[in-house]
C-alpha cells in the first residue's frame, strides 16, 4: 500500500510539473513576438499597428485613410505563425507571420483588399 501511494504521488507530481503540449502550442516563439505595422489597401485604405504577446494574443489599432478614424483590432497568433485578427466592424486580416514581413488579403463583408505588415 505504501509503495502504491509513493507511485501515485510521483505520477501526480510529474504531471503537474510538466508543460502540456497544448500549453506549449499556445506559446509563440520570440521571433514573432514584437511590434508590427503596415498598410492595407483596396475598398478601404489605412494603416495598422499591433503587438504580438508571448501567449499569441494580438492587440492593436487601425487608422482609416483619409478619414483618420481609428478602430481597435484584436486577434490571435498560433505557434506556427498563422494569425487571425479583426475589428468590431468586422474588418478581418488572416495570414502567416514569417520572418519580418508578411502580405495577404483582408475582408469586411463584401469589401476586400490586400495588406502588407512588417516587424518593427
C-alpha positions as CSV (number, residue, x, y, z in Angstrom):
1,X,0.0,0.0,0.0
2,X,2.8,2.4,0.9
3,X,4.5,1.8,-2.5
4,X,1.3,2.5,-4.3
5,X,0.9,5.9,-2.5
6,X,4.5,6.7,-3.4
7,X,3.9,5.8,-7.0
8,X,0.7,7.7,-7.1
9,X,2.4,10.8,-5.6
10,X,5.2,10.5,-8.2
11,X,2.8,10.3,-11.1
12,X,0.8,13.4,-9.9
13,X,3.9,15.4,-9.2
14,X,5.3,14.6,-12.7
15,X,2.1,15.5,-14.4
16,X,1.8,18.8,-12.5
17,X,5.3,20.0,-13.2
18,X,5.3,19.5,-17.0
19,X,4.2,22.0,-19.6
20,X,1.4,20.3,-21.6
21,X,1.7,20.0,-25.4
22,X,-1.4,22.3,-25.5
23,X,0.2,24.9,-23.3
24,X,3.4,24.7,-25.4
25,X,1.4,25.1,-28.6
26,X,-0.1,28.3,-27.3
27,X,3.3,29.9,-26.7
28,X,4.6,32.0,-29.6
29,X,8.3,32.0,-30.3
30,X,10.4,35.1,-29.7
31,X,11.0,35.7,-33.4
32,X,7.3,36.7,-33.9
33,X,6.6,38.5,-30.6
34,X,7.1,42.1,-31.2
35,X,5.5,45.3,-32.6
36,X,4.3,45.1,-36.2
37,X,3.0,47.8,-38.5
38,X,1.8,48.1,-42.1
39,X,-0.8,49.2,-44.5
40,X,-4.0,47.9,-46.1
41,X,-5.4,48.9,-49.5
42,X,-8.4,48.1,-51.6
43,X,-12.1,49.0,-50.9
44,X,-10.7,50.6,-47.6
45,X,-7.3,52.1,-47.0
46,X,-5.3,52.7,-43.9
47,X,-2.5,51.7,-41.5
48,X,-2.2,49.0,-38.9
49,X,-0.1,48.8,-35.7
50,X,-0.2,45.8,-33.4
51,X,1.8,43.8,-30.9
52,X,2.1,40.1,-30.6
53,X,2.5,38.9,-27.0
54,X,4.0,35.6,-25.6
55,X,0.8,33.7,-25.4
56,X,-0.1,34.7,-29.0
57,X,-2.6,37.5,-28.2
58,X,-2.7,40.3,-30.8
59,X,-3.8,43.8,-29.8
60,X,-3.6,47.0,-31.9
61,X,-5.2,49.8,-33.8
62,X,-6.1,50.6,-37.4
63,X,-6.3,54.1,-38.8
64,X,-8.5,54.6,-41.9
65,X,-7.2,57.0,-44.6
66,X,-8.3,59.7,-45.4
67,X,-10.9,60.0,-42.5
68,X,-8.2,59.3,-39.8
69,X,-10.8,57.2,-37.9
70,X,-9.3,54.7,-35.5
71,X,-10.5,51.3,-34.5
72,X,-9.2,48.6,-32.2
73,X,-8.1,45.3,-33.6
74,X,-7.6,42.1,-31.7
75,X,-6.7,38.5,-32.6
76,X,-4.5,35.5,-32.1
77,X,-1.3,34.1,-33.5
78,X,-0.7,30.4,-33.4
79,X,2.8,28.9,-32.7
80,X,3.1,28.1,-36.4
81,X,2.7,31.8,-37.4
82,X,-1.0,31.6,-38.6
83,X,-2.9,34.7,-37.4
84,X,-6.4,36.0,-37.5
85,X,-7.4,39.4,-36.2
86,X,-10.5,41.6,-36.7
87,X,-12.2,44.8,-35.6
88,X,-15.7,45.2,-34.1
89,X,-16.9,46.4,-37.5
90,X,-15.7,43.0,-39.0
91,X,-12.6,44.1,-40.9
92,X,-10.6,40.9,-40.8
93,X,-7.0,40.1,-41.6
94,X,-5.7,36.5,-41.9
95,X,-2.4,35.0,-42.9
96,X,1.0,33.8,-41.7
97,X,3.6,35.9,-39.9
98,X,7.0,34.6,-41.1
99,X,10.3,36.3,-40.6
100,X,10.0,40.1,-40.6
101,X,7.4,40.7,-43.4
102,X,4.0,39.3,-44.5
103,X,1.4,40.0,-47.1
104,X,-2.1,38.9,-47.6
105,X,-5.8,39.7,-48.1
106,X,-8.3,41.4,-45.8
107,X,-12.1,41.3,-45.9
108,X,-15.1,43.2,-44.5
109,X,-18.5,41.9,-45.6
110,X,-18.4,42.2,-49.4
111,X,-15.3,44.5,-49.3
112,X,-11.8,43.3,-49.8
113,X,-8.2,44.3,-50.4
114,X,-4.6,43.4,-49.6
115,X,-2.2,44.2,-46.7
116,X,1.5,44.3,-46.0
117,X,2.9,44.1,-42.5
118,X,6.5,44.2,-41.2
119,X,8.1,43.8,-37.9
120,X,9.3,47.0,-36.2
